[in-house]
Amino acid sequence: MFTGIIEELGKVTSLQTDKENLHITVQANFCSELKIDQSVAHNGVCLTVVSIEGNTYTVTAIKETLDKTNLMHLQEGNIVNLERGMKLGDRLDGHIVQGHVDQIATCIAIKEADGSWYFTFEYDKSLSNITIEKGSITVNGVSLTVVDSKIDQFSVAIIPFTYQHTNFNTFKVGTVVNLEFDVIGKYVKRITEIE
């Protein structure tokens, strides 16, 4: 369980293919606090720590994960948003995030607005995911509020702190991102489809 509040930015230092798996090694400041088998969200994707060495750790993404997320686009040197699992009893500053990416989206517009930024993303509506105005969305692991919700796209407004402390500052038009739609909204949608 995660909150969508990014803890730090990590740097991808190595990518190793092993059959259909991808071993991703990340440099991060919190490595000394990690343990093997711990969950860490990488751009919103929950992955298990399989090894730790100095200030780097390694996680493994399987084919299912690579097929459904933007991790297949990673390159050495890329910056990823990192969040460790929430501790029981901590504040839930973002929203309930599972670390299970629903689908990818493409950034189709970036607009600077006198100290903040608006990012617009387009996604495949055939997968039946939805956003609602002022509802929650997770983009690359960042808990955000939807503005300008449409059937296959939405925008989010980014404050300077979020822009500086996440990989949003690396986004360009065409950047592929991970989306996790609001878990409560997914259950409500599923229930209404059954009735």
C-alpha positions as CSV (number, residue, x, y, z in Angstrom):
1,M,0.0,0.0,0.0
2,F,1.3,3.4,-1.0
3,T,0.1,7.0,-0.7
4,G,1.4,8.6,-4.0
5,I,3.6,11.0,-2.1
6,I,7.1,10.5,-3.7
7,E,9.8,9.9,-1.2
8,E,12.8,10.6,-3.4
9,L,14.1,10.4,-6.9
10,G,16.2,7.4,-7.9
11,K,18.7,7.0,-10.7
12,V,18.6,3.9,-12.9
13,T,22.2,2.6,-12.9
14,S,21.8,-0.8,-14.6
15,L,19.3,-2.7,-16.7
16,Q,19.9,-6.4,-17.2
17,T,17.7,-8.6,-19.3
18,D,17.2,-12.2,-18.1
19,K,14.9,-14.2,-20.4
20,E,11.6,-12.1,-20.3
21,N,12.6,-10.4,-17.0
22,L,14.3,-7.1,-16.5
23,H,16.5,-6.5,-13.5
24,I,16.5,-2.8,-12.6
25,T,19.3,-1.4,-10.4
26,V,18.5,2.0,-8.8
27,Q,20.7,4.4,-6.8
28,A,18.8,5.8,-3.9
29,N,19.6,7.6,-0.6
30,F,17.4,5.2,1.5
31,C,19.3,2.1,0.5
32,S,20.7,1.6,4.0
33,E,17.1,1.4,5.3
34,L,15.9,-1.2,2.8
35,K,15.8,-4.9,3.3
36,I,15.4,-7.8,0.8
37,D,11.8,-8.6,0.0
38,Q,10.6,-5.1,0.7
39,S,8.2,-3.3,-1.7
40,V,9.2,-0.1,-3.4
41,A,7.1,1.8,-6.0
42,H,9.0,2.8,-9.1
43,N,7.1,5.4,-11.2
44,G,4.1,3.9,-9.4
45,V,5.0,0.2,-10.1
46,C,5.3,-1.9,-6.9
47,L,8.4,-4.1,-7.2
48,T,10.2,-6.3,-4.7
49,V,13.8,-5.6,-3.6
50,V,15.9,-8.7,-4.5
51,S,19.4,-7.4,-3.7
52,I,21.1,-4.4,-2.0
53,E,24.7,-3.3,-2.6
54,G,26.0,0.0,-1.1
55,N,23.8,2.8,-2.3
56,T,22.0,0.7,-5.0
57,Y,19.4,-1.9,-4.9
58,T,17.9,-4.2,-7.6
59,V,14.3,-5.1,-8.4
60,T,12.9,-7.4,-11.1
61,A,10.1,-6.7,-13.5
62,I,8.5,-9.6,-15.2
63,K,6.9,-9.7,-18.7
64,E,3.4,-8.9,-17.4
65,T,4.7,-5.8,-15.7
66,L,6.8,-4.7,-18.7
67,D,3.8,-5.2,-21.0
68,K,1.6,-2.9,-19.0
69,T,3.9,-0.2,-17.7
70,N,6.5,2.3,-19.0
71,L,9.3,0.4,-17.4
72,M,10.1,-1.2,-20.8
73,H,11.2,2.3,-21.9
74,L,13.7,2.8,-19.1
75,Q,17.3,3.6,-19.9
76,E,20.4,3.8,-17.8
77,G,20.5,7.3,-16.2
78,N,16.8,7.8,-16.2
79,I,15.3,9.3,-13.0
80,V,12.4,7.4,-11.4
81,N,9.9,8.4,-8.7
82,L,10.4,6.2,-5.6
83,E,8.1,5.5,-2.6
84,R,8.5,2.8,0.0
85,G,5.3,1.1,1.3
86,M,3.2,3.0,3.8
87,K,3.7,2.2,7.5
88,L,0.6,1.3,9.4
89,G,-0.5,4.3,11.4
90,D,1.1,6.9,9.1
91,R,-0.8,9.8,7.7
92,L,-2.4,9.1,4.3
93,D,-1.3,12.4,2.7
94,G,-2.1,11.4,-0.9
95,H,-4.7,8.7,-1.6
96,I,-4.9,4.9,-1.4
97,V,-2.4,3.7,-4.1
98,Q,-1.8,0.0,-4.6
99,G,1.2,0.2,-6.9
100,H,-0.7,-1.8,-9.5
101,V,-0.6,0.1,-12.8
102,D,-3.8,0.0,-14.8
103,Q,-2.4,1.3,-18.1
104,I,0.0,3.7,-19.7
105,A,-0.8,7.1,-21.1
106,T,1.0,9.7,-23.3
107,C,1.7,13.3,-22.4
108,I,0.0,15.3,-25.1
109,A,0.4,18.9,-23.8
110,I,2.4,20.9,-21.2
111,K,1.3,24.4,-20.3
112,E,3.2,26.7,-17.9
113,A,0.8,28.8,-15.9
114,D,2.8,31.5,-14.1
115,G,4.4,29.3,-11.4
116,S,2.6,26.1,-12.0
117,W,2.2,23.6,-14.8
118,Y,-0.7,21.8,-16.5
119,F,0.1,18.4,-18.0
120,T,-2.5,16.7,-20.2
121,F,-2.4,12.9,-20.8
122,E,-4.3,10.7,-23.3
123,Y,-5.0,7.1,-22.6
124,D,-6.7,4.1,-24.4
125,K,-10.4,4.4,-23.4
126,S,-11.1,0.8,-24.6
127,L,-9.7,-0.5,-21.3
128,S,-12.7,1.1,-19.5
129,N,-10.8,3.2,-17.0
130,I,-12.3,6.5,-16.1
131,T,-11.4,9.8,-14.4
132,I,-13.7,12.2,-12.7
133,E,-13.3,16.0,-12.2
134,K,-11.5,16.6,-8.9
135,G,-11.0,12.8,-8.4
136,S,-7.7,11.1,-7.7
137,I,-5.3,9.7,-10.2
138,T,-1.7,8.4,-9.9
139,V,0.7,9.4,-12.6
140,N,4.1,7.7,-12.4
141,G,3.4,7.1,-8.7
142,V,2.4,10.7,-7.9
143,S,-1.0,11.2,-6.2
144,L,-2.8,14.0,-8.1
145,T,-6.2,15.6,-8.6
146,V,-7.8,15.4,-12.0
147,V,-8.8,18.6,-13.8
148,D,-10.5,18.7,-17.2
149,S,-11.6,15.1,-17.2
150,K,-12.6,13.7,-20.6
151,I,-13.5,10.2,-21.9
152,D,-9.9,9.4,-23.0
153,Q,-7.8,12.2,-21.4
154,F,-7.3,14.4,-18.4
155,S,-5.1,17.1,-17.1
156,V,-3.4,17.6,-13.7
157,A,-2.0,20.8,-12.2
158,I,1.5,20.6,-10.8
159,I,2.8,22.9,-8.1
160,P,6.5,23.9,-8.0
161,F,7.3,21.5,-5.2
162,T,5.9,18.5,-7.1
163,Y,7.6,19.7,-10.3
164,Q,11.0,19.9,-8.6
165,H,10.8,16.7,-6.5
166,T,9.4,14.3,-9.0
167,N,10.3,13.3,-12.6
168,F,7.5,15.5,-13.9
169,N,10.3,18.0,-14.7
170,T,11.7,15.6,-17.3
171,F,8.4,15.1,-19.1
172,K,8.0,16.3,-22.7
173,V,5.1,15.9,-25.2
174,G,5.3,12.2,-26.1
175,T,6.5,11.0,-22.7
176,V,4.8,7.7,-21.7
177,V,3.6,7.5,-18.1
178,N,2.1,4.9,-15.8
179,L,-1.5,5.4,-14.6
180,E,-3.2,3.9,-11.6
181,F,-6.8,5.0,-11.4
182,D,-8.6,5.5,-8.1
183,V,-9.2,2.2,-6.4
184,I,-12.6,3.3,-5.0
185,G,-13.7,4.5,-8.4
186,K,-12.7,1.2,-9.9
187,Y,-14.9,-0.7,-7.5
188,V,-17.8,1.6,-7.9
189,K,-17.6,1.3,-11.7
190,R,-17.4,-2.5,-11.5
191,I,-20.5,-2.6,-9.2
192,T,-22.5,-0.4,-11.5
193,E,-21.6,-2.6,-14.5
194,I,-22.8,-5.7,-12.7
195,E,-26.2,-4.3,-11.7
